[in-house]
Amino acid sequence: MSAGQILVVDDEPDILGLLREILGDEGFEVSTAHNAAEARAARRARRPDLILLDIWMPDEDGISLLKEWSRDDAEDSPVVMMSGHATVETAVEATRLGAYDFIEKPLSTAKLLLTIRRALEAAALRRENIGLRARAALAAEPIGSGPAMSLLREQLRRIASHPTSVFIAGEPGTGKEVLARYLHDQSPRAAAPFVTVAVAGLATENPGAELFGSEDRGTVHFGSLEKANGGTLLLKDIADLDLGLQARLLSALEHQSFLRVGGRDPVHVDVRIVAATRHNLLEFVQTGRVRDDLYYHLNVVSLRIPPLRDHPEDIADLLDYYAERFPSQEGLPRRRFSLAAQKRLRAYGWPGNVRELKNLVQRLLILGSGALIEAPEIDAALGVRPNTPSVEPVPSFDRPLREAREQFERAYFEYQLQVAGGSISRVANRVGLERTHLYRKLRALGIDPKQVSAS
């Protein structure tokens, strides 16, 4: 892969030729423009990784062009301004408008290359920071040392070296985005962008613009496909894409090019597609909700993530990971799970899969107390009653924190009363509260010990 694509805008042919030669020797792809009109066309044809922009040109000055581009897209390419006759005021204005740097002519090759590499590194760091914020809630790789997850990691590493499309299926909460990011990080595209598109969350008024970009009166907005150029695009909930956009996406993947909404010229891209879904897409194909040609184009290599209930041997690893992650990242208290608590959790069905486990650990760290998490606290958090065959989670995460805490405490104390046969003294000893404080707590929660013990 090339070191990046650079657009050079200058009205002097000798400068363009010299820069093309210098940058080409450094491994960059170079496109050139003699004036503002050509620069707009070149940038519209392909989003460059960096722009070298002369200030003084015959038709329109570079500052006006920079001002126009600064309105287009918050994640646009870095711009390095060039001039032999600029003032300090001009340099300050260029920086205010978002230019990365300003270099004077005659150009020093060493300074030019250093500035370019620093600008590209800064842009990559900005993308990385955006990616880190996006993946803050995600593990760096699929967690688990059991055979199922070990095989899945091995398959991802083998697939990563090939540029083919990948299809990931699995129940909600199994970690499809974690797999996609791990695949990208293991591939030759790891240094390029990883872009996620939640198809179900695309704007209803113009979803195509978010995916393919748009052009309106000379203003260009780059879509997700273009932002992922050279890297990986994850399409989450691919089954929710409407049929019209499915046809456009298939065309873009087949030809590696597409038209922006409102655009006239094709945009060429090199993107690896990872499609994820919780549905059985073959059923959607049979009912006409998903195009069969798009399905077979995406389904070159398919992976299925097993639900957590099918690999309970990995629950201990997951508990350790989240019990460490939440204290280190969010400042929650450190607690560990007893063997009895881990046994309870291995026996649980996990309808929400890894996401539910993560939420449970967070809830226990927020609402619980003590260094050790025991089985009764697990039962209370999951809404389990003694001798009750079914296990249902307490749906507290959709509530405000105060209500969630009350809900948890109510379930917790009801369970303790049932275990203790309604004895306030025994409950007070078990939970470490004074009897008078326990009575006040029960009244505040609306719990009648006699009714609980009789149920």
N, C-alpha and C positions, 0 to 999 in steps of 0.2 A: 504494500500500500504506500501511496505517496506521503510526503511529510505534511501535506495540506495544500489547499487550493487558494491562490492569492490573485486578487484582481488589482492591476496597476493602472491608475488613471493619470495620464500626463499628456500634454499637447506636444511634447518634444519627442520626435521619433527616435533620436539617438538615446534618450533616457529610457524609453520603452524597450529598445533593443538590448541595451546594457543590462537592465533589470531582469529581462526575460532570461538572458544568458546566465547571470549570477545566480538567480533563484532556481533556475533549472538545474544547475550544477549541484545545488544543495538538496535536490530531490523534491522540490515543490512543483505543482502544476501551476502554470501561469496563464492568465488571460489578460488582455490589454484593452484599453479604451483611450481614444484621443480627446474626448470631450465629454460633457455631462450627459448628452443624449446617449452616446455609446455606453457610458458607465451605467446608466439606468437599465439599458437593454441587457448588458452583461450580467448585472446583479439580478435582474429579473429571470434570466435564463438559468442561472445557477447561483445558489447562495454560497458566497465565498467564505473561507475560513478567516480571511483577513483582507483588508483593503488598504493599499497605498494610494493616497489621494493628494494630487497637486492642488495648491490653493488657487493659483492664477491660471485660468484657461480662457479661451476666446469667447465661448458662448455663455458660460455661467461659471461663477467662481466656486471653489471647493467648499467654502464655508456654507454657502446656500445649499449645496448638495448634502453636506453633513447634517444640516438642520432638518432637511427633508427626511433623511434616513433615520434620524434620531426619533422621529414621530412614528416610524413604521412598526418597530418591534423592540420590545424591551430586552430580548435576548439576541440582538443582532450581532453581526460580525464586528470585531475590533477594527478601528480605523486609525492609521498612522498618517498624519499630515506631512506634506513635503513642500518646501518653498525656499527660494533664494532671496526673496525680497519681503519677507513678512516682518511685521512689527511685533513688539511684545503684546500689544493689545490683541492682535490677531491670534497669537498663540494662546492667550488666555481665553479668548472667545471659543476657539476650537476645543480646548479642554473642557470648558463649561458645557459645550454641546455633546460631550461624551467621547471625544477623540482620546485614544490611549496615550499617544505621544506626538511629539512634533520634532522633525529632523530637518536640518538646513542643507541646502545645496551649496556647493557640490557635495554629493553624497560620499560619505565614508563607508566603504563596504563592510568593515568590521562593525561599526556602530549600527549600520542598517540591519545586518543579520542579527546582532544582539537584541536590537529593539523588536524585530519581528518575533524572535523566539520568546522573548519575555511577554509580548502581547498574546501570543498563542498559549503560553503557559498560564497567563492570567485568565484567559477565556476558558481553558480547560479546568482551572481551579474553580471558577465560578460555576461551571456545569457540575463539577464534583460536589461542591457545597450544596447545590440544589438537589443533587442525587442523594447526598447524605441525609438531608432533611426529609426527603421522600422515603428513604429506607430506614429512618430512625426506629420505626415500629417493626422492622423486619430483621430476621436473622441473616447473617452473612452467607449462610449455606444451609441446606436441609439438615435438620438436627436429628440425630439418632444413630446409634452404633449397631442396631439390629440388622438382619439380612435385607429387609425390604429397603430401608433408606440407604444402606451401603451400596446395594445394586443400583439404586436410582442415581446416586452421586457418580458412580462409575459410568453409567450410561450417558449422563450429562457431559462428563469430561471427554468421552469418545465422540459425541455428537458435536461438541463445541468447535472442533477443528474444521468442520465442514460448513459451508455457507447456506445449507438448505433450510427451508422453513420447518418450524417445529410446532407441533400441536400438543398442548397440555390440557388434560381433562382431570377433573376431580371434584369432589363435593365442596360446597362452600366452607372456607376456613382451613383447607388442607395445606395452603401455602404455595399456590401456583405462581405468584409473583416472586417469591423467594427462589423457586426453581429457575425462572426466567432470568433473574439477575445473576444467579450463579452460573448459568450457561453463558451469559454475556461476559462475565468476568474471567471465565476460563478460555474464551475464544480469542483469536487474533484481533478482534474488534474491541477489546477491553478498554483501550484508551479513547475510543470514540464514544459518542453519546448513547445512553440508554434512555429511551423515552417510553413512557407508559400512557396509554389512552384507555380510559374507562368508557367503553362504547355507550353504555347505558346513560352516562352523564354528559354526552355531547349536547351542545346547545340545540334546542328543538327548532329554533327559527332558521338556523343555517349550519347544520352539523357538518356538511361537506367542507366548509371553510376551516374548521378546526383540524380536520384530517388532511386536506389538500392545500390549505392556504387560500388566499384571495388577492385580487387586484381590483383597485377602484381609483380611477382618475390618476393613475401613476403611482399610487401608494400601494406597497406590497406588504402583505402579512404572510409570514412563513408558517405553514401548517406542520403537524406532527411528523408527517412523512419526510419533509424536508429537514426538519430539525434533527431527525435521526439519521441523516445521510452519513454513510460510512459506518454506522453502528447498528443498533438493534431497536426495533419497535415492538413493544408488547401491546397487543390488542386484547384487553380484558372483556369478557362477556361478548365474544364475537357474534354469538347467536342473536344479540339484540340489534345488530346493524340492519337497517332497512334494505330492501332488495335493490333499490336504485344505487345506494352507496356500495352495496356488495358488488354490483356490476362494475362500478368505477374502480373499486379497489382491485378487483381481479385484473382489469386492464392495466392498472398501474404496476401490478406485480409481474404480469406477463411481459410487459414491454420495458419495465424499469423506468417508466416515465409517465407523466400525467399533466393535465392542465389544471392550474389553479382556478378557483371559482372566479369568473369574470376575466380570466386570462385567455390569451390567444396562442402563446408559444409553449411548447412542451418543456417540462422541467425533468431533467434526468437525475436519477438517484440510484444509490447502491445501498440497499437496506435489507437486513435480515428480519424476517417477520416471525414472531412467536405469538401464536393465537391461543387463548385460554378460554375455557368454558366450564360451567358446572352442569351443562345439559348433555343429553345424548344427542349429538348432532345428526347422527344417521336418521333418527326419528324426525328431526326438523327438516332434513333433506326430503324425506318421504312425504312430509306434509306441505312442502313448498315454502317453508319459512327461511330456509337457507339454500342458496344455489348449489347444485351438485358440483358444478365446475369449480367454484371457489373452494368448496370443501375438499375436493381431491387435490387442488393446487396447494392448499395449506397442509394437508394431512400427509406430507412426505414421510416425516418421522413423527410418531405419536408416543406420548408418555402418559401414563395414568398414575396419579398420586393415590396411594391407598388411604382410606379413611383411618383415623387414629385408632378406632376400635380394632382394626385388623393388624396393628403392630404395637400392642400395649407394652412390649419390651422397651420401647423408646420413651415411655412416659417419664422415667426417672431422669433421663438426659434432658428432656424438655423442662421438667420442674427445676433442675439445677440451673439451666440456662436462664430462665425467667426470674428465678429467685435471686440470681446474681445481677441480672441486667437492670431490673427496676431499682434496686438500691444504688447502683453505680450511676445510672442515667437520670433517675428522678428523685433520688434522695430518700426513698422509702426505707423503713427499717429492715434489717436483715433477719430473716427467719428461715428455719429449715424444716423439712417434712420428716416426721417420724416414719419408721418402717410400716407401722399400722396405717398411717395416713396414705402412704404410697400404695399400699395394698388396696385400700378403698378406691383410690383413683384408677388403678389398673382394672378394677372390676366395673368401673363406670362406662356407659355406652358412648359418651362424647358425641352427641348429635351435632355440635358446633365445631368439632375437630380441634385443631391446634389453636385456632382463634379463641375458642371457648376456654381452653386450658390456660392460655395467656391471660385472659380476662379474670379467670378464677384466681390465679396467683396474685395478680394486681389487687383484686378485691381483698384477699386474705392479708396482704401486707398493709393495705390502707386501714382496714377495719379491725383487724385482729391485734392481739398483744401477746407478749411472751416470745422467747427465742425459738420455741418448738411448736410446730403445727401438728396437733394430734387428730386422730380419726373423728372424734365428736365434732370438732370445729369444721372438718370437711363435710360431715353429714349436714350440719346446720347451713353451711354455705351452699350446698347443693339442694337444700330443702328436703332432706331425707328424714323420715320419721322412723323410730324403732319399729321393727317387724313390718315395715311397709315394703312390699315387693318392688314397687316401681320407684325410679329415681328421676326426679324432675328438677331442673335448675331453677333457681330463684331469679326472675328477670329484673335485676336491680340496676343494670347498667344504663338503662334508658331513663332513669330517674335522677333528680338532683341529689347531690352527695348526702344532704341531711336525710332525705327520705330513704335513700339506699342504706344508710347506716341504721336507721330505725328498723327497716325491713330485715336486715341481717340480724340485728340484736333480738328482734322478736322471735325469729326462727331459732336463733341460738338458745335463748332462754326457755322457749317452749320445749326444745329437745332436752335440755338439761333437767327440766322439771319431770318430763316423762321418764328419763333414765333414773331419776331419784325418787320416783313414785310420788311426786308432789311435795317432798320434804324440803322446806326452805333451808333448814340447817345443812342438809347434805349438799344442796345446790350452792349455798354460800361457800362451803368448804371446797367444792370442786372448782368453782370459778374464781375463788380468791377475793370475795367481796364480804364486807360486813353485812349482817342480816338486815339492819335498818336501811342501809344503802340499797341492798337488793330489793327490799319491799318498795322503796321509792322508785327504783328502776322499773319494776314490774307494773306498778300503777301508771307510770308515765307511758309505758308501752301498751297499756290496756289489756294486760294479761291477768287472768284469774287463775291462780295456781290449782284450785279445786277442779275447775273445768278442764284444764290441761291434763291433769293426772287422770281424770276420768275418761278422756277421749281415747 
